[in-house]
Amino acid sequence: MSAVLTPQEISLVEQVAEGKNNKEIAEALHFSEGTVRNYISTILEKLDLRDRTQLAVYYYKNRG
């Protein structure tokens, strides 16, 4: 996973995999909700995934 995603993106994916919503992620990582939405969109595109559920599954299958 780290070959494709930046450390910042991996941190965000971990939060998504824990079931946190955008507001919770934004507060935890000190981002705006808009920034979180943008990061998630970018990550989904990079990994060719459709939604947060697929992202969480991807995380648990590929975490090192």
Buried (B, 14 or more C-beta within 10 A) or exposed (E): BEEEBEEEBBBBBBBBBEEBEBEBBBEBBEBEBEBBBEBBEBBBEEBEBEEBEEBBEBBEEEEE
